[in-house]
Amino acid sequence: MVTTADFETGSTALMRAGSQVAQIDLLAPIHGDAVARYHGGMIYIIERFLGDNIIVLNPADLRTPVVQFSVGNGANPQDIELFSAGKAYVSRYGSTALLVVDPRDGSQLGEIDLSALADIDGLPEMGQMAAVGSRLYVALQRLDNFAPTEFSCLAVIDMNSDAVVDLDPVAEGVQGIRLAATNPNEVIAIGQKVFVSGVAGFGDRAGGIEIVDLATNQSGGVAISEEELGGDLTAFALASQERGFAVVMDDNFAYQVRPVDLVRGTVGAALEGHSGGFTPALAVDGGQLVIADRGSFDD
């Protein structure tokens, strides 16, 4: 499922597995800032900044929403993760509270206060999430006026009790998993590891890809740095625990997609056939890498 946009309005398209032909304009218009997620046989269109709602689609009929529900005015939702058919979590960039909903009808089941993990501006800036077993890992960017603060972290939620897990009861306040790089964007769980890509501040080359061991609830540090990638790390996808692909933006705002080996800590040559234009996302589909390439400024 692909969301498309001209930065004002948007639409949706479908590429079936193994096909190189897309079905377009299946659900239009949608909000101009939207992303898609797939959980439990259903597709969730998250309408983000100034959209503030979620559209649920059944793949059997991608033109007719099953339900559409608000997550609060100004909430700026970023991601949705399901715990069960009747319980889901929505991260909200413009709120201090993680929202708990019934995704079948959008009814609100509660909120989880994450303000104890916020930075000086009072907002934790929650972004992408990953669920492993009964625990939910929520990336908190902790930005002040869009600039990184002293650290970013993963908040850990017990999805049975909807309680924030304090990973260091001795320390004052509630503690999450402190990340080695700031400003996380992608959060991917495989097995008992969570892989996090962080961009830090744009242009500072202080970000990178790191691996969090869920057995210890600690980051192993930056496995591949932005210096090694040759630019800002803007998107990331994994083919396995060892191999992945990173979208890298250089100082001239040109984009590349580069393979990475997380075991050896190496970065491969940029993939050929890419326009160099804005690349907001990519995904591994079996033996294929699917890249959302908007095209260059010239095309």
C-alpha positions in Angstrom: 0.0 0.0 0.0 1.4 3.4 -1.0 0.3 6.8 0.1 0.9 9.6 -2.4 0.8 13.4 -2.1 1.6 16.7 -3.8 2.1 18.2 -0.2 -1.5 19.6 -0.3 -3.8 16.6 -1.0 -3.0 12.9 -1.2 -4.2 9.6 -2.6 -3.5 5.8 -2.3 -2.2 3.1 -4.6 -1.6 -0.6 -4.4 1.2 -2.7 -5.7 0.5 -6.4 -5.4 3.4 -8.7 -4.4 5.6 -9.4 -7.4 3.7 -7.0 -9.6 5.3 -3.9 -11.3 1.9 -2.4 -12.1 0.1 -0.2 -9.5 -3.6 0.3 -9.0 -3.9 4.1 -8.4 -6.3 6.5 -6.8 -8.0 3.8 -4.8 -8.9 6.2 -1.9 -8.8 9.9 -2.8 -8.5 12.4 -1.6 -6.7 11.8 1.6 -4.6 14.2 3.7 -1.4 15.5 2.1 0.8 14.2 5.0 -0.2 10.6 5.5 1.5 7.2 5.9 0.3 3.6 5.8 0.7 0.7 8.2 -0.5 -2.9 8.0 -1.5 -4.9 11.1 -3.6 -8.0 11.5 -5.0 -8.0 8.0 -6.1 -4.4 8.0 -4.5 -1.2 6.5 -4.3 1.9 8.6 -3.8 5.3 6.9 -2.4 7.8 9.5 -3.2 11.4 8.6 -0.6 13.3 10.4 0.1 17.1 10.8 -3.3 18.9 10.8 -5.0 15.7 9.7 -5.2 14.2 13.2 -7.1 11.0 12.3 -6.8 7.4 11.2 -8.5 5.6 8.3 -9.0 1.9 8.6 -9.2 -0.1 5.3 -10.0 -3.7 4.5 -7.7 -5.0 1.7 -10.9 -6.5 0.1 -12.2 -3.0 -0.6 -9.6 -0.3 -0.6 -12.0 2.4 -1.8 -14.3 2.3 1.2 -13.1 3.0 4.8 -14.2 0.6 7.4 -13.9 3.4 10.0 -12.3 6.8 10.3 -11.6 8.2 13.7 -10.0 11.3 15.3 -7.1 11.1 17.6 -7.5 14.7 18.9 -7.1 18.1 17.4 -3.5 19.1 17.0 -2.3 15.6 18.1 -0.3 14.9 14.9 -0.4 11.1 15.0 2.8 9.3 13.8 2.3 5.5 14.2 -0.2 2.8 15.3 0.7 -0.6 16.8 -1.8 -3.3 17.7 -1.8 -5.4 20.8 -5.0 -7.3 20.0 -7.9 -7.0 17.6 -9.6 -4.6 20.0 -6.6 -2.7 21.4 -4.1 -0.4 19.6 -1.7 2.4 20.5 -1.3 5.6 18.6 1.8 7.8 19.1 1.0 11.5 18.9 3.8 14.0 18.2 1.8 17.0 19.5 0.7 15.4 22.8 2.2 14.2 26.1 -0.1 11.1 26.1 0.1 7.9 24.1 -3.5 7.1 23.0 -5.1 3.7 23.5 -7.9 2.9 21.1 -10.2 0.1 19.9 -9.1 0.1 16.2 -12.4 -1.6 15.2 -14.4 1.5 15.9 -12.0 4.2 17.0 -13.3 4.4 20.6 -10.8 5.7 23.0 -9.8 3.2 25.8 -7.4 5.5 27.6 -4.2 7.5 27.6 -0.7 6.8 28.9 1.1 9.9 30.2 4.7 10.2 28.9 5.3 13.7 30.2 7.9 12.4 32.7 10.1 11.5 29.7 9.7 14.8 28.0 12.4 17.4 27.4 12.4 21.0 28.5 9.5 22.0 26.1 7.2 19.6 27.9 6.6 17.3 24.9 8.4 14.0 24.4 7.9 14.1 20.6 6.8 10.5 20.3 7.3 8.9 16.8 7.7 5.4 15.5 6.9 2.3 17.6 7.6 -1.4 17.7 5.8 -4.1 19.7 7.7 -7.2 21.0 5.6 -9.6 23.1 3.6 -7.7 25.6 5.9 -4.7 25.5 5.7 -1.6 23.3 8.7 0.5 22.5 8.0 4.1 21.7 10.7 6.4 20.2 10.8 9.7 21.9 12.8 12.3 19.9 12.9 14.9 22.7 13.4 17.9 20.5 13.3 21.5 21.6 12.2 23.8 18.7 13.1 20.9 16.4 16.7 20.7 17.7 18.0 17.6 19.6 18.3 17.9 23.3 20.8 15.9 25.5 19.4 12.5 24.6 16.5 10.6 22.9 15.1 7.4 24.3 12.6 4.5 23.9 9.7 4.6 26.3 8.7 1.0 27.3 5.0 0.2 27.9 3.6 -2.9 29.4 0.6 -3.5 27.1 -1.2 -5.7 29.7 -1.3 -3.0 32.3 -0.8 0.1 30.1 1.9 1.2 32.6 5.2 2.9 31.7 8.0 0.5 32.7 10.7 2.3 34.8 13.9 0.6 33.7 15.9 2.2 36.6 13.8 2.4 39.8 16.8 3.7 41.7 17.2 6.8 39.6 14.9 9.8 40.1 11.8 9.8 37.8 10.9 7.3 35.1 13.6 6.0 32.9 13.4 4.6 29.4 16.1 3.1 27.2 18.6 5.9 26.5 19.7 5.9 22.8 23.2 6.6 21.6 22.0 8.9 18.8 19.3 11.5 19.0 16.3 12.2 16.9 15.2 8.7 16.0 13.1 8.1 12.9 12.7 4.3 12.2 12.2 1.7 14.9 12.2 -1.9 13.7 11.9 -5.0 15.9 13.3 -8.4 14.9 13.5 -11.1 17.5 14.8 -9.7 20.8 16.4 -6.7 19.2 15.1 -3.3 18.3 17.0 -1.5 15.5 16.8 2.4 15.6 17.9 4.9 13.0 18.6 8.4 14.3 19.4 11.5 12.3 20.5 13.8 15.2 20.7 17.3 13.8 20.5 17.7 10.1 24.0 18.2 8.7 25.9 17.4 11.9 26.7 13.7 11.1 26.0 12.7 14.7 23.3 10.1 13.9 23.4 6.5 12.9 22.0 3.0 13.2 22.0 1.4 16.6 20.8 -1.9 18.0 19.0 -2.2 21.4 19.3 -5.6 23.1 15.9 -6.3 24.8 17.5 -8.8 27.2 19.4 -5.9 28.8 17.3 -3.0 27.7 20.4 -1.2 26.5 21.7 0.2 23.3 25.0 -1.3 22.0 25.9 2.2 20.6 26.0 3.3 17.1 26.7 0.4 14.8 27.0 2.4 11.6 27.4 6.2 11.8 26.2 9.0 9.5 29.9 9.7 8.9 30.3 6.2 7.4 27.0 6.6 5.5 28.1 9.9 4.0 25.1 12.0 5.0 22.0 12.4 7.0 20.1 9.1 7.7 16.5 9.8 6.7 14.9 6.3 6.4 15.9 2.7 7.0 14.7 -0.8 6.3 15.9 -4.3 7.3 16.1 -7.4 5.2 17.4 -9.4 8.3 19.1 -8.8 11.6 22.4 -8.5 9.7 21.5 -6.6 6.5 19.6 -3.5 5.7 19.2 -0.4 3.5 19.6 3.2 4.5 18.4 6.4 2.7 21.1 9.0 3.0 20.8 12.7 2.1 24.1 14.6 1.4 24.9 18.3 1.9 23.4 19.1 -1.5 20.0 17.5 -0.6 20.7 14.7 -3.0 19.5 11.2 -1.9 21.1 7.8 -2.1 20.0 4.3 -1.0 23.0 2.4 0.4 23.2 -1.2 1.7 24.5 -1.8 5.2 26.0 -4.8 7.0 25.3 -4.4 10.7 27.5 -7.3 11.7 30.6 -6.1 9.9 29.7 -2.4 10.3 30.2 -1.7 6.6 28.4 0.5 4.1 28.1 -0.5 0.4 28.0 1.6 -2.7 24.8 3.5 -3.5 22.2 1.6 -5.5 22.0 2.4 -9.2 18.9 3.6 -10.9 17.8 6.0 -8.2 17.0 9.5 -9.3 18.7 11.3 -6.4 15.4 12.9 -5.5 13.5 12.9 -2.2 13.0 9.4 -0.9 10.6 9.4 2.1 10.4 5.6 2.7 11.5 2.1 1.6 10.4 -1.4 2.4 11.7 -4.9 2.0 9.1 -7.2 0.3 10.4 -10.7 0.2 13.4 -10.6 -2.2 12.7 -7.1 -3.4 13.5 -3.7 -2.0 10.7 -1.2 -2.8 11.8 2.5 -2.8 9.5 5.5 -2.8 11.4 7.8 -5.1 9.8 11.2 -5.8 12.2 12.1 -8.5 14.9 14.8 -8.7 14.3 18.5 -9.0 14.8 18.3 -12.7 12.3 15.4 -13.1 
